[in-house]
């Protein structure tokens, strides 16, 4: 699964590469020479690698975290830079250092809903004043009619990417009880409870959204 992960997810997630690009551009406003920056759920490590490459002229440090040992093994083998480190650890128990920039790319939606607020609280406390949390999530629509529309749009997108109807159904079944997205408002409310005030949606395609929160 690891060797094919990036190809698979780029076909499954609309604007996958564009999302990476906007994260890189936004990071310019927050990463300083002394910054410690985290990616929560780094998977194969490609986004953390892009960030570390972008700031190779600075003394900033980039850390990719993932609970999957094989993902971290792949990242450590494939992406090697002096300012980049990959760690196999459960993000819910990880001892974060003070940070200026934290990102998560379609990962928090897989964390048990009962633990998410605790994680967002920890992220807020970890950030230095003026630091940013930039995360992308699949989101639920605010009511049933909008949810039907968003589901239809996404299924059409996957068909256009070459997935069969049976593959789409199998994927939907496999994610039951695993992928538990919140609505846009639910994510914003969670950020506000943690202490964030400055919050903005910075990218959206149907049920996929990027949110920037600044401490």
Secondary structure, 3 states (H helix, E strand, C coil): CHHHHHHHHHHHCCCHHHHHHHHHHHHCCCCCCCCEEEEECCCCCHHHHHHHHHCCCCCCEEEEEECCHHHHHHHHHHCCCCCEEEEECCHHHCCCCCEEEEEEECCHHHCCHHHHHHHHHHHHHHEEEEEEEEEEEECECCCHHHHHHHHHHHHHHHHHCCCCHHHHHHHHHHCCCCCCCCEHHHHHHHHHHHCCCEEEEEEEECCEEEEEEEC
